[in-house]
Amino acid sequence: MAADGWRSRHVDVDGHDVFVRIGPDVPGAVPIVHVHGFAVSGTYLLPTAERLAHRATAVVPDLPGYGRSERWGHTLGIPSLAWALLSLLDALELDRVILVGNSMGGPIGLEVAHAAPERVAGIVLASPAGGVHNQPFARALTQLARDAGRESPRMARIAVPDYARFGAVNALHLFAELVRFPSLERIVRVPVPTLGVVGTRDPLMPPPRRVREVGTLAPPHVTIVAIDGAAHAMNFSHPGELAHVIECWLDGREITDDPDQPGVSRVLQIAQGSGPVV
């Protein structure tokens, strides 16, 4: 992690050790914090984080109980993980950040944005899991199994050890909570500029037609983009295209496809919102 200016830190959060990867310092820019999904560590987020590290200091934590971070004696739910993330920002002395959350990282980021909007300059929801499309629980498990066959085989080398460490019982309990999370209600009332990015091969996400309908309910500062060909863990499988979309949004530019990267991006929302001024 020392290569190319990246470093690792162990940070005390409420008396517990939290492992954090930090990219090269970019003075004057709002830091970008990458928030991982359920049962996995932040390792799979690094391909996208590294591509955005030139424009803002990148922060990639393992949330409490995940990866190289200490367990807290019980599995933290989404509200508790959001509180832990806010506490981590305090420990790192980060007053205001951009949040980039994948899967469960999306609901965690939404909880932080609703609880402390002054701390969040903008939020990116990459494949934000949770809600009616993932219900009932058996349907969500089927979707998860289908997605496993659509992810890059290289993802298994990261996810399998992380899942084994997290534990099957903990994973089932937390996945059940994630399925019940009211993602739609949180998105349509989100108080900060928001970019939602979905993959057209992601069985955990509604089809583009339904996503477009949801977009009509969202406030003007929510923009929704689809990446054709991406599955759920797009931060790992399509990092170049995702980073390109995020940079366009952050700059307030028209969101276009990067022809040099896998996947084809297209804006689904008719009235595109503007990105945060950072």
Accessible surface in RSA format (square Angstrom, percent):
REM  Atomic radii and reference values for relative SASA: ProtOr
REM  Chains: A
REM  Algorithm: Lee & Richards
REM  Probe-radius: 1.40
REM  Slices: 20
REM RES _ NUM      All-atoms   Total-Side   Main-Chain    Non-polar    All polar
REM                ABS   REL    ABS   REL    ABS   REL    ABS   REL    ABS   REL
RES MET A   1    86.12  44.6  39.81  26.3  46.31 110.3  25.54  21.7  60.59  80.3
RES ALA A   2    90.91  83.6  69.10 106.6  21.80  49.6  70.60  99.4  20.31  53.8
RES ALA A   3    73.51  67.6  57.43  88.6  16.09  36.6  68.13  95.9   5.39  14.3
RES ASP A   4   129.85  91.0  99.09  98.6  30.76  72.7  37.15  87.4  92.70  92.4
RES GLY A   5    42.24  52.1   0.00   N/A  42.24  52.1  30.28  83.1  11.96  26.8
RES TRP A   6    20.02   8.0  18.11   8.8   1.91   4.5  10.85   5.8   9.17  14.9
RES ARG A   7    92.64  38.9  90.55  46.2   2.09   5.0  54.13  74.0  38.51  23.3
RES SER A   8    54.77  46.3  31.06  41.5  23.70  54.6   0.93   2.0  53.84  75.4
RES ARG A   9   105.27  44.2 100.29  51.1   4.99  11.9  31.77  43.4  73.51  44.5
RES HIS A  10   114.13  62.4  84.18  58.5  29.95  76.6  61.34  63.2  52.79  61.4
RES VAL A  11     7.68   5.1   4.82   4.4   2.86   6.9   7.68   6.7   0.00   0.0
RES ASP A  12    98.74  69.2  80.40  80.0  18.34  43.4  39.64  93.3  59.10  58.9
RES VAL A  13     3.07   2.0   0.19   0.2   2.88   6.9   3.07   2.7   0.00   0.0
RES ASP A  14    98.12  68.7  66.92  66.6  31.20  73.8  17.12  40.3  81.00  80.8
RES GLY A  15    59.93  73.9   0.00   N/A  59.93  73.9  29.62  81.3  30.31  67.9
RES HIS A  16    46.15  25.2  45.34  31.5   0.81   2.1  26.17  27.0  19.98  23.2
RES ASP A  17    51.03  35.7  46.86  46.6   4.17   9.9  26.79  63.1  24.24  24.2
RES VAL A  18     1.74   1.1   1.74   1.6   0.00   0.0   1.74   1.5   0.00   0.0
RES PHE A  19     3.29   1.6   3.29   2.0   0.00   0.0   3.29   2.0   0.00   0.0
RES VAL A  20     0.00   0.0   0.00   0.0   0.00   0.0   0.00   0.0   0.00   0.0
RES ARG A  21     2.55   1.1   2.55   1.3   0.00   0.0   0.00   0.0   2.55   1.5
RES ILE A  22     9.61   5.5   9.61   7.2   0.00   0.0   9.61   6.9   0.00   0.0
RES GLY A  23     0.00   0.0   0.00   N/A   0.00   0.0   0.00   0.0   0.00   0.0
RES PRO A  24    44.40  32.4  41.20  37.6   3.20  11.6  44.40  36.7   0.00   0.0
RES ASP A  25    99.05  69.4  76.39  76.0  22.66  53.6  26.33  62.0  72.72  72.5
RES VAL A  26    34.98  23.0  30.02  27.2   4.96  12.0  31.34  27.2   3.64   9.9
RES PRO A  27   125.75  91.6  95.41  87.0  30.34 110.3 106.52  87.9  19.22 119.5
RES GLY A  28    92.37 113.9   0.00   N/A  92.37 113.9  45.13 123.9  47.23 105.8
RES ALA A  29    32.39  29.8  16.07  24.8  16.31  37.1  21.05  29.6  11.33  30.0
RES VAL A  30    28.67  18.9  22.55  20.4   6.12  14.7  24.84  21.6   3.84  10.4
RES PRO A  31    21.66  15.8  21.66  19.7   0.00   0.0  21.66  17.9   0.00   0.0
RES ILE A  32     1.91   1.1   1.91   1.4   0.00   0.0   1.91   1.4   0.00   0.0
RES VAL A  33     0.00   0.0   0.00   0.0   0.00   0.0   0.00   0.0   0.00   0.0
RES HIS A  34     0.13   0.1   0.13   0.1   0.00   0.0   0.04   0.0   0.09   0.1
RES VAL A  35     0.15   0.1   0.15   0.1   0.00   0.0   0.15   0.1   0.00   0.0
RES HIS A  36     0.00   0.0   0.00   0.0   0.00   0.0   0.00   0.0   0.00   0.0
RES GLY A  37     1.88   2.3   0.00   N/A   1.88   2.3   1.88   5.1   0.00   0.0
RES PHE A  38    14.21   7.1  10.61   6.6   3.60   9.4  10.61   6.4   3.60  10.3
RES ALA A  39     1.41   1.3   0.02   0.0   1.39   3.2   0.02   0.0   1.39   3.7
RES VAL A  40     8.80   5.8   8.15   7.4   0.65   1.6   8.80   7.6   0.00   0.0
RES SER A  41     3.85   3.3   3.85   5.1   0.00   0.0   1.87   4.0   1.98   2.8
RES GLY A  42     0.00   0.0   0.00   N/A   0.00   0.0   0.00   0.0   0.00   0.0
RES THR A  43    48.18  34.3  46.16  46.8   2.02   4.8  34.40  46.2  13.78  20.8
RES TYR A  44     3.11   1.5   3.11   1.8   0.00   0.0   1.71   1.3   1.40   1.7
RES LEU A  45     0.00   0.0   0.00   0.0   0.00   0.0   0.00   0.0   0.00   0.0
RES LEU A  46    23.54  13.1  23.54  16.8   0.00   0.0  23.54  16.5   0.00   0.0
RES PRO A  47    29.39  21.4  28.03  25.6   1.35   4.9  29.37  24.3   0.01   0.1
RES THR A  48     0.13   0.1   0.13   0.1   0.00   0.0   0.13   0.2   0.00   0.0
RES ALA A  49     0.00   0.0   0.00   0.0   0.00   0.0   0.00   0.0   0.00   0.0
RES GLU A  50    93.29  53.6  76.45  57.8  16.84  40.1  19.83  38.4  73.46  60.0
RES ARG A  51   107.35  45.1  94.81  48.3  12.53  29.8  34.79  47.5  72.56  44.0
RES LEU A  52     0.84   0.5   0.57   0.4   0.27   0.7   0.57   0.4   0.27   0.7
RES ALA A  53     8.20   7.5   6.66  10.3   1.53   3.5   6.92   9.7   1.28   3.4
RES HIS A  54   124.59  68.1  93.28  64.8  31.31  80.1  84.06  86.6  40.54  47.2
RES ARG A  55    53.59  22.5  38.89  19.8  14.70  35.0  16.69  22.8  36.90  22.4
RES ALA A  56     3.75   3.4   3.55   5.5   0.20   0.5   3.55   5.0   0.20   0.5
RES THR A  57    19.31  13.7  19.31  19.6   0.00   0.0  11.68  15.7   7.63  11.5
RES ALA A  58     0.73   0.7   0.73   1.1   0.00   0.0   0.73   1.0   0.00   0.0
RES VAL A  59     3.19   2.1   3.19   2.9   0.00   0.0   3.19   2.8   0.00   0.0
RES VAL A  60     0.00   0.0   0.00   0.0   0.00   0.0   0.00   0.0   0.00   0.0
RES PRO A  61     0.07   0.0   0.07   0.1   0.00   0.0   0.07   0.1   0.00   0.0
RES ASP A  62     0.47   0.3   0.47   0.5   0.00   0.0   0.00   0.0   0.47   0.5
RES LEU A  63     1.16   0.6   1.16   0.8   0.00   0.0   1.16   0.8   0.00   0.0
RES PRO A  64     5.91   4.3   2.40   2.2   3.51  12.8   2.62   2.2   3.30  20.5
RES GLY A  65     9.28  11.4   0.00   N/A   9.28  11.4   9.07  24.9   0.21   0.5
RES TYR A  66     4.78   2.2   2.86   1.6   1.91   5.0   4.78   3.6   0.00   0.0
RES GLY A  67    12.80  15.8   0.00   N/A  12.80  15.8   7.06  19.4   5.74  12.9
RES ARG A  68   141.92  59.6 123.45  62.9  18.47  44.0  59.80  81.7  82.12  49.8
RES SER A  69     0.50   0.4   0.00   0.0   0.50   1.2   0.41   0.9   0.10   0.1
RES GLU A  70    77.78  44.7  68.48  51.8   9.30  22.1  34.51  66.8  43.26  35.3
RES ARG A  71   102.53  43.0  92.99  47.4   9.55  22.7  53.10  72.6  49.43  30.0
RES TRP A  72    29.88  12.0  14.77   7.1  15.11  35.5  16.29   8.7  13.59  22.0
RES GLY A  73    79.04  97.5   0.00   N/A  79.04  97.5  43.61 119.7  35.44  79.4
RES HIS A  74   125.10  68.4 104.53  72.7  20.56  52.6  90.56  93.3  34.54  40.2
RES THR A  75    45.35  32.3  17.23  17.5  28.12  67.0  20.87  28.0  24.48  37.0
RES LEU A  76    11.81   6.6   7.03   5.0   4.79  12.0   7.89   5.5   3.93  10.6
RES GLY A  77    16.84  20.8   0.00   N/A  16.84  20.8  10.32  28.3   6.52  14.6
RES ILE A  78     0.36   0.2   0.36   0.3   0.00   0.0   0.36   0.3   0.00   0.0
RES PRO A  79    81.69  59.5  74.12  67.6   7.57  27.5  75.63  62.4   6.05  37.6
RES SER A  80    46.97  39.7  43.23  57.7   3.74   8.6   9.92  21.1  37.05  51.9
RES LEU A  81     0.00   0.0   0.00   0.0   0.00   0.0   0.00   0.0   0.00   0.0
RES ALA A  82     6.15   5.7   6.15   9.5   0.00   0.0   6.15   8.7   0.00   0.0
RES TRP A  83   122.18  49.0 118.86  57.5   3.32   7.8  94.99  50.6  27.19  44.1
RES ALA A  84     1.82   1.7   0.21   0.3   1.61   3.7   0.44   0.6   1.38   3.6
RES LEU A  85     0.14   0.1   0.00   0.0   0.14   0.4   0.14   0.1   0.00   0.0
RES LEU A  86    28.37  15.8  28.37  20.3   0.00   0.0  28.37  19.9   0.00   0.0
RES SER A  87    23.73  20.0  18.77  25.1   4.95  11.4  11.77  25.1  11.96  16.8
RES LEU A  88     2.68   1.5   2.68   1.9   0.00   0.0   2.68   1.9   0.00   0.0
RES LEU A  89     0.47   0.3   0.47   0.3   0.00   0.0   0.47   0.3   0.00   0.0
RES ASP A  90    83.45  58.5  67.96  67.6  15.49  36.6  30.65  72.1  52.80  52.7
RES ALA A  91    41.36  38.0  11.55  17.8  29.82  67.8  24.16  34.0  17.20  45.6
RES LEU A  92    20.58  11.5   4.33   3.1  16.26  40.9   5.62   3.9  14.97  40.3
RES GLU A  93   150.69  86.5 126.49  95.7  24.20  57.6  44.63  86.3 106.06  86.6
RES LEU A  94    30.55  17.0  27.72  19.8   2.82   7.1  29.93  21.0   0.61   1.7
RES ASP A  95   115.65  81.0 108.74 108.2   6.91  16.3  32.37  76.2  83.28  83.1
RES ARG A  96   110.42  46.4 104.92  53.5   5.50  13.1  36.95  50.5  73.47  44.5
RES VAL A  97     0.06   0.0   0.06   0.1   0.00   0.0   0.06   0.1   0.00   0.0
RES ILE A  98     1.41   0.8   1.41   1.1   0.00   0.0   1.41   1.0   0.00   0.0
RES LEU A  99     0.51   0.3   0.51   0.4   0.00   0.0   0.51   0.4   0.00   0.0
RES VAL A 100     0.02   0.0   0.00   0.0   0.02   0.1   0.00   0.0   0.02   0.1
RES GLY A 101     1.44   1.8   0.00   N/A   1.44   1.8   1.12   3.1   0.32   0.7
RES ASN A 102     2.28   1.6   2.28   2.2   0.00   0.0   0.00   0.0   2.28   2.2
RES SER A 103    10.18   8.6  10.18  13.6   0.00   0.0   3.76   8.0   6.42   9.0
RES MET A 104     0.00   0.0   0.00   0.0   0.00   0.0   0.00   0.0   0.00   0.0
RES GLY A 105     0.16   0.2   0.00   N/A   0.16   0.2   0.00   0.0   0.16   0.4
RES GLY A 106     0.07   0.1   0.00   N/A   0.07   0.1   0.07   0.2   0.00   0.0
RES PRO A 107     0.00   0.0   0.00   0.0   0.00   0.0   0.00   0.0   0.00   0.0
RES ILE A 108     0.00   0.0   0.00   0.0   0.00   0.0   0.00   0.0   0.00   0.0
RES GLY A 109     0.77   0.9   0.00   N/A   0.77   0.9   0.77   2.1   0.00   0.0
RES LEU A 110     0.00   0.0   0.00   0.0   0.00   0.0   0.00   0.0   0.00   0.0
RES GLU A 111    26.97  15.5  23.67  17.9   3.30   7.9   4.14   8.0  22.83  18.6
RES VAL A 112     0.31   0.2   0.00   0.0   0.31   0.7   0.31   0.3   0.00   0.0
RES ALA A 113     0.00   0.0   0.00   0.0   0.00   0.0   0.00   0.0   0.00   0.0
RES HIS A 114    63.56  34.7  40.89  28.4  22.67  58.0  22.59  23.3  40.97  47.7
RES ALA A 115    78.78  72.4  38.21  59.0  40.57  92.3  49.62  69.9  29.15  77.2
RES ALA A 116    10.01   9.2   9.96  15.4   0.05   0.1  10.01  14.1   0.00   0.0
RES PRO A 117    54.01  39.4  47.47  43.3   6.55  23.8  47.78  39.4   6.23  38.7
RES GLU A 118   120.25  69.0  98.50  74.5  21.75  51.8  72.93 141.1  47.32  38.6
RES ARG A 119    42.10  17.7  42.02  21.4   0.07   0.2  17.49  23.9  24.61  14.9
RES VAL A 120     3.66   2.4   0.00   0.0   3.66   8.8   0.00   0.0   3.66   9.9
RES ALA A 121     1.91   1.8   0.00   0.0   1.91   4.3   0.42   0.6   1.49   3.9
RES GLY A 122     0.00   0.0   0.00   N/A   0.00   0.0   0.00   0.0   0.00   0.0
RES ILE A 123     0.77   0.4   0.77   0.6   0.00   0.0   0.77   0.6   0.00   0.0
RES VAL A 124     0.00   0.0   0.00   0.0   0.00   0.0   0.00   0.0   0.00   0.0
RES LEU A 125     1.87   1.0   1.87   1.3   0.00   0.0   1.87   1.3   0.00   0.0
RES ALA A 126     0.00   0.0   0.00   0.0   0.00   0.0   0.00   0.0   0.00   0.0
RES SER A 127     0.00   0.0   0.00   0.0   0.00   0.0   0.00   0.0   0.00   0.0
RES PRO A 128    14.71  10.7  10.29   9.4   4.41  16.0  10.29   8.5   4.41  27.4
RES ALA A 129     2.84   2.6   2.84   4.4   0.00   0.0   2.84   4.0   0.00   0.0
RES GLY A 130    11.38  14.0   0.00   N/A  11.38  14.0   0.06   0.2  11.32  25.3
RES GLY A 131     8.62  10.6   0.00   N/A   8.62  10.6   8.62  23.6   0.00   0.0
RES VAL A 132   104.24  68.6  96.62  87.5   7.62  18.4  96.68  84.0   7.56  20.5
RES HIS A 133    38.57  21.1  34.29  23.8   4.28  10.9  27.83  28.7  10.73  12.5
RES ASN A 134     3.49   2.4   3.49   3.4   0.00   0.0   1.43   3.4   2.06   2.0
RES GLN A 135    62.93  35.2  57.28  41.9   5.65  13.4  18.72  39.9  44.21  33.5
RES PRO A 136    96.07  70.0  89.97  82.0   6.10  22.2  95.95  79.2   0.13   0.8
RES PHE A 137    69.47  34.8  64.53  40.0   4.95  12.9  64.53  39.1   4.95  14.2
RES ALA A 138    69.10  63.5  62.80  96.9   6.29  14.3  64.89  91.4   4.21  11.1
RES ARG A 139   107.35  45.1 100.38  51.2   6.97  16.6  34.79  47.5  72.57  44.0
RES ALA A 140     0.00   0.0   0.00   0.0   0.00   0.0   0.00   0.0   0.00   0.0
RES LEU A 141    68.36  38.1  63.14  45.2   5.22  13.1  63.47  44.6   4.89  13.2
RES THR A 142    80.29  57.1  75.02  76.1   5.27  12.6  52.96  71.1  27.33  41.3
RES GLN A 143     7.51   4.2   7.51   5.5   0.00   0.0   4.34   9.2   3.17   2.4
RES LEU A 144    48.86  27.2  47.35  33.9   1.50   3.8  47.35  33.3   1.50   4.0
RES ALA A 145    70.21  64.6  50.39  77.8  19.82  45.1  58.62  82.5  11.59  30.7
RES ARG A 146   120.62  50.6 108.10  55.1  12.51  29.8  47.40  64.8  73.21  44.4
RES ASP A 147     9.16   6.4   9.16   9.1   0.00   0.0   0.00   0.0   9.16   9.1
RES ALA A 148    74.40  68.4  49.90  77.0  24.50  55.7  56.64  79.8  17.77  47.1
RES GLY A 149    72.28  89.1   0.00   N/A  72.28  89.1  39.14 107.4  33.14  74.2
RES ARG A 150    79.37  33.3  61.26  31.2  18.12  43.1  11.80  16.1  67.58  41.0
RES GLU A 151    26.59  15.3  14.71  11.1  11.87  28.3  13.95  27.0  12.63  10.3
RES SER A 152    24.33  20.6  13.37  17.8  10.96  25.2  16.36  34.8   7.98  11.2
RES PRO A 153   116.19  84.7 101.37  92.4  14.82  53.9 110.82  91.5   5.36  33.3
RES ARG A 154   122.13  51.3 120.46  61.4   1.67   4.0  44.08  60.2  78.05  47.3
RES MET A 155    18.93   9.8  18.93  12.5   0.00   0.0  18.93  16.1   0.00   0.0
RES ALA A 156    49.49  45.5  43.54  67.2   5.95  13.5  47.62  67.1   1.87   5.0
RES ARG A 157   172.28  72.3 149.97  76.4  22.31  53.1  75.41 103.1  96.87  58.7
RES ILE A 158    37.39  21.3  31.49  23.5   5.90  14.2  36.11  26.0   1.27   3.5
RES ALA A 159    16.28  15.0  16.28  25.1   0.00   0.0  16.28  22.9   0.00   0.0
RES VAL A 160    96.03  63.2  92.97  84.2   3.05   7.4  95.27  82.8   0.75   2.0
RES PRO A 161    77.07  56.2  65.63  59.8  11.44  41.6  72.22  59.6   4.85  30.1
RES ASP A 162    20.90  14.6  17.78  17.7   3.12   7.4   1.32   3.1  19.58  19.5
RES TYR A 163    79.11  36.9  74.33  42.3   4.78  12.4  57.72  43.4  21.40  26.4
RES ALA A 164    80.31  73.8  47.02  72.6  33.29  75.7  59.86  84.3  20.46  54.2
RES ARG A 165    95.35  40.0  80.13  40.8  15.22  36.2  51.84  70.8  43.51  26.4
RES PHE A 166     7.78   3.9   6.58   4.1   1.19   3.1   6.90   4.2   0.87   2.5
RES GLY A 167    23.36  28.8   0.00   N/A  23.36  28.8  23.17  63.6   0.19   0.4
RES ALA A 168    79.06  72.7  61.38  94.7  17.68  40.2  69.53  97.9   9.54  25.3
RES VAL A 169    99.90  65.7  97.97  88.7   1.93   4.6  98.51  85.6   1.39   3.8
RES ASN A 170    42.71  29.5  42.14  40.7   0.57   1.4   0.64   1.5  42.07  40.7
RES ALA A 171    12.97  11.9  12.61  19.5   0.35   0.8  12.97  18.3   0.00   0.0
RES LEU A 172    87.94  49.0  86.19  61.7   1.75   4.4  86.66  60.9   1.28   3.4
RES HIS A 173   123.22  67.3 112.59  78.3  10.63  27.2  72.61  74.8  50.60  58.9
RES LEU A 174     3.64   2.0   1.41   1.0   2.23   5.6   3.64   2.6   0.00   0.0
RES PHE A 175     6.91   3.5   6.91   4.3   0.00   0.0   6.91   4.2   0.00   0.0
RES ALA A 176    24.65  22.7  23.30  36.0   1.35   3.1  23.87  33.6   0.79   2.1
RES GLU A 177    47.71  27.4  47.01  35.6   0.70   1.7  20.71  40.1  27.00  22.0
RES LEU A 178     2.67   1.5   2.67   1.9   0.00   0.0   2.67   1.9   0.00   0.0
RES VAL A 179     5.33   3.5   5.11   4.6   0.22   0.5   5.33   4.6   0.00   0.0
RES ARG A 180   156.70  65.8 140.55  71.6  16.15  38.5  65.36  89.3  91.34  55.4
RES PHE A 181    14.28   7.1  10.54   6.5   3.74   9.7  14.19   8.6   0.09   0.2
RES PRO A 182    48.84  35.6  43.41  39.6   5.43  19.7  48.84  40.3   0.00   0.0
RES SER A 183     6.06   5.1   6.06   8.1   0.00   0.0   6.06  12.9   0.00   0.0
RES LEU A 184    49.44  27.5  45.41  32.5   4.03  10.1  47.57  33.4   1.88   5.0
RES GLU A 185    81.17  46.6  80.09  60.6   1.09   2.6  35.15  68.0  46.02  37.6
RES ARG A 186    71.91  30.2  71.74  36.6   0.17   0.4   4.35   5.9  67.56  40.9
RES ILE A 187    22.31  12.7  22.31  16.6   0.00   0.0  22.31  16.1   0.00   0.0
RES VAL A 188    30.21  19.9  18.24  16.5  11.97  28.8  18.24  15.8  11.97  32.5
RES ARG A 189   161.93  68.0 142.70  72.7  19.23  45.8  62.21  85.0  99.72  60.4
RES VAL A 190     2.33   1.5   0.00   0.0   2.33   5.6   0.00   0.0   2.33   6.3
RES PRO A 191    63.30  46.1  31.03  28.3  32.27 117.3  38.89  32.1  24.40 151.7
RES VAL A 192     6.21   4.1   5.54   5.0   0.67   1.6   6.21   5.4   0.00   0.0
RES PRO A 193    37.10  27.0  37.10  33.8   0.00   0.0  37.10  30.6   0.00   0.0
RES THR A 194     0.35   0.2   0.35   0.4   0.00   0.0   0.35   0.5   0.00   0.0
RES LEU A 195     0.00   0.0   0.00   0.0   0.00   0.0   0.00   0.0   0.00   0.0
RES GLY A 196     8.54  10.5   0.00   N/A   8.54  10.5   8.54  23.4   0.00   0.0
RES VAL A 197     0.00   0.0   0.00   0.0   0.00   0.0   0.00   0.0   0.00   0.0
RES VAL A 198    10.28   6.8  10.28   9.3   0.00   0.0  10.28   8.9   0.00   0.0
RES GLY A 199     4.62   5.7   0.00   N/A   4.62   5.7   0.00   0.0   4.62  10.3
RES THR A 200    52.39  37.3  20.42  20.7  31.96  76.2  17.17  23.1  35.22  53.2
RES ARG A 201   104.08  43.7 103.03  52.5   1.04   2.5  34.64  47.3  69.44  42.1
RES ASP A 202     7.28   5.1   0.00   0.0   7.28  17.2   0.39   0.9   6.90   6.9
RES PRO A 203    11.11   8.1   0.00   0.0  11.11  40.4   8.57   7.1   2.55  15.8
RES LEU A 204     4.35   2.4   3.63   2.6   0.73   1.8   3.63   2.5   0.73   2.0
RES MET A 205    14.09   7.3   7.48   4.9   6.61  15.7   4.18   3.6   9.91  13.1
RES PRO A 206    31.71  23.1  26.49  24.1   5.22  19.0  26.49  21.9   5.22  32.5
RES PRO A 207    65.38  47.6  58.50  53.3   6.87  25.0  65.23  53.9   0.14   0.9
RES PRO A 208    36.02  26.3  35.98  32.8   0.05   0.2  36.00  29.7   0.02   0.1
RES ARG A 209   148.95  62.5 146.33  74.6   2.62   6.2  70.80  96.8  78.15  47.4
RES ARG A 210    81.95  34.4  81.95  41.8   0.00   0.0  23.35  31.9  58.61  35.5
RES VAL A 211    11.68   7.7  10.64   9.6   1.04   2.5  11.68  10.1   0.00   0.0
RES ARG A 212    90.32  37.9  88.66  45.2   1.66   3.9  35.72  48.8  54.60  33.1
RES GLU A 213    73.20  42.0  68.81  52.1   4.39  10.4  36.17  70.0  37.03  30.2
RES VAL A 214    20.61  13.6  20.61  18.7   0.00   0.0  20.61  17.9   0.00   0.0
RES GLY A 215     4.61   5.7   0.00   N/A   4.61   5.7   1.79   4.9   2.82   6.3
RES THR A 216   101.56  72.2  64.50  65.4  37.05  88.3  62.12  83.4  39.43  59.6
RES LEU A 217   110.03  61.3  85.98  61.5  24.04  60.4  90.14  63.3  19.88  53.5
RES ALA A 218    14.41  13.2   0.02   0.0  14.39  32.7   0.14   0.2  14.27  37.8
RES PRO A 219    29.28  21.3  21.53  19.6   7.75  28.2  29.06  24.0   0.23   1.4
RES PRO A 220   107.14  78.1 102.00  93.0   5.14  18.7 106.06  87.6   1.08   6.7
RES HIS A 221    56.55  30.9  54.08  37.6   2.47   6.3  38.66  39.8  17.89  20.8
RES VAL A 222     1.38   0.9   1.38   1.3   0.00   0.0   1.38   1.2   0.00   0.0
RES THR A 223     0.12   0.1   0.12   0.1   0.00   0.0   0.00   0.0   0.12   0.2
RES ILE A 224    10.80   6.1  10.80   8.0   0.00   0.0  10.80   7.8   0.00   0.0
RES VAL A 225     0.00   0.0   0.00   0.0   0.00   0.0   0.00   0.0   0.00   0.0
RES ALA A 226     0.00   0.0   0.00   0.0   0.00   0.0   0.00   0.0   0.00   0.0
RES ILE A 227     0.00   0.0   0.00   0.0   0.00   0.0   0.00   0.0   0.00   0.0
RES ASP A 228    44.86  31.4  41.53  41.3   3.33   7.9  21.60  50.8  23.26  23.2
RES GLY A 229    32.81  40.5   0.00   N/A  32.81  40.5  21.70  59.6  11.10  24.9
RES ALA A 230     0.00   0.0   0.00   0.0   0.00   0.0   0.00   0.0   0.00   0.0
RES ALA A 231     3.47   3.2   2.16   3.3   1.32   3.0   2.16   3.0   1.32   3.5
RES HIS A 232    14.82   8.1  14.82  10.3   0.00   0.0  13.93  14.4   0.89   1.0
RES ALA A 233     8.22   7.6   8.17  12.6   0.05   0.1   8.17  11.5   0.05   0.1
RES MET A 234     0.00   0.0   0.00   0.0   0.00   0.0   0.00   0.0   0.00   0.0
RES ASN A 235     0.03   0.0   0.03   0.0   0.00   0.0   0.00   0.0   0.03   0.0
RES PHE A 236    15.11   7.6  11.97   7.4   3.14   8.2  11.97   7.3   3.14   9.0
RES SER A 237    29.22  24.7  11.47  15.3  17.75  40.9  12.56  26.7  16.66  23.3
RES HIS A 238    23.18  12.7  22.27  15.5   0.92   2.3  15.41  15.9   7.78   9.1
RES PRO A 239    17.13  12.5  17.13  15.6   0.00   0.0  17.13  14.1   0.00   0.0
RES GLY A 240     7.11   8.8   0.00   N/A   7.11   8.8   2.51   6.9   4.60  10.3
RES GLU A 241     0.07   0.0   0.02   0.0   0.05   0.1   0.02   0.0   0.05   0.0
RES LEU A 242     0.00   0.0   0.00   0.0   0.00   0.0   0.00   0.0   0.00   0.0
RES ALA A 243     4.43   4.1   4.43   6.8   0.00   0.0   4.43   6.2   0.00   0.0
RES HIS A 244    39.45  21.6  34.95  24.3   4.51  11.5  25.78  26.6  13.67  15.9
RES VAL A 245     0.00   0.0   0.00   0.0   0.00   0.0   0.00   0.0   0.00   0.0
RES ILE A 246     0.00   0.0   0.00   0.0   0.00   0.0   0.00   0.0   0.00   0.0
RES GLU A 247    34.92  20.0  34.92  26.4   0.00   0.0   3.57   6.9  31.35  25.6
RES CYS A 248     0.00   0.0   0.00   0.0   0.00   0.0   0.00   0.0   0.00   0.0
RES TRP A 249     2.77   1.1   1.24   0.6   1.52   3.6   2.64   1.4   0.13   0.2
RES LEU A 250     8.16   4.5   1.37   1.0   6.79  17.1   1.37   1.0   6.79  18.3
RES ASP A 251    70.79  49.6  37.32  37.1  33.47  79.1  18.08  42.5  52.72  52.6
RES GLY A 252    54.53  67.2   0.00   N/A  54.53  67.2  19.32  53.0  35.21  78.9
RES ARG A 253   115.12  48.3 106.99  54.5   8.13  19.4  65.55  89.6  49.57  30.0
RES GLU A 254   132.27  75.9 115.29  87.2  16.98  40.4  41.73  80.7  90.54  73.9
RES ILE A 255    10.21   5.8   0.21   0.2  10.01  24.1   0.21   0.1  10.01  27.2
RES THR A 256    60.44  43.0  55.09  55.9   5.35  12.8  47.46  63.7  12.99  19.6
RES ASP A 257    45.11  31.6  29.71  29.6  15.39  36.4  15.77  37.1  29.34  29.3
RES ASP A 258    28.93  20.3  27.90  27.8   1.03   2.4   3.30   7.8  25.63  25.6
RES PRO A 259   117.95  86.0  85.58  78.0  32.37 117.7  90.46  74.7  27.49 170.9
RES ASP A 260   127.27  89.1  95.59  95.1  31.68  74.9  30.04  70.7  97.23  97.0
RES GLN A 261    59.14  33.1  48.73  35.6  10.41  24.8   2.19   4.7  56.94  43.2
RES PRO A 262    85.25  62.1  73.48  67.0  11.77  42.8  84.75  70.0   0.50   3.1
RES GLY A 263    18.91  23.3   0.00   N/A  18.91  23.3   4.57  12.6  14.34  32.1
RES VAL A 264    80.13  52.7  80.13  72.5   0.00   0.0  80.13  69.6   0.00   0.0
RES SER A 265     9.22   7.8   0.19   0.3   9.04  20.8   0.31   0.7   8.91  12.5
RES ARG A 266    90.15  37.9  84.49  43.1   5.66  13.5  51.53  70.4  38.62  23.4
RES VAL A 267    46.43  30.6  19.05  17.2  27.38  66.0  19.05  16.6  27.38  74.3
RES LEU A 268     5.93   3.3   1.57   1.1   4.36  11.0   2.89   2.0   3.04   8.2
RES GLN A 269    17.97  10.1   9.79   7.2   8.18  19.5   7.10  15.1  10.87   8.2
RES ILE A 270   157.61  89.7 125.63  93.6  31.97  77.1 132.46  95.4  25.15  68.2
RES ALA A 271    70.67  65.0  60.69  93.7   9.98  22.7  68.75  96.8   1.93   5.1
RES GLN A 272    76.53  42.8  44.18  32.3  32.35  77.0  18.52  39.4  58.01  44.0
RES GLY A 273     8.25  10.2   0.00   N/A   8.25  10.2   5.24  14.4   3.02   6.8
RES SER A 274    84.77  71.6  72.44  96.7  12.33  28.4  45.04  95.9  39.73  55.7
RES GLY A 275    12.09  14.9   0.00   N/A  12.09  14.9   0.14   0.4  11.95  26.8
RES PRO A 276     8.88   6.5   1.98   1.8   6.90  25.1   6.70   5.5   2.18  13.6
RES VAL A 277   144.76  95.3 123.20 111.5  21.56  51.9 126.76 110.1  18.00  48.8
RES VAL A 278    72.29  47.6  11.33  10.3  60.96 146.9  36.33  31.6  35.96  97.5
END  Absolute sums over single chains surface
CHAIN  1 A    11057.7       8699.6       2358.1       6516.1       4541.6
END  Absolute sums over all chains
TOTAL         11057.7       8699.6       2358.1       6516.1       4541.6
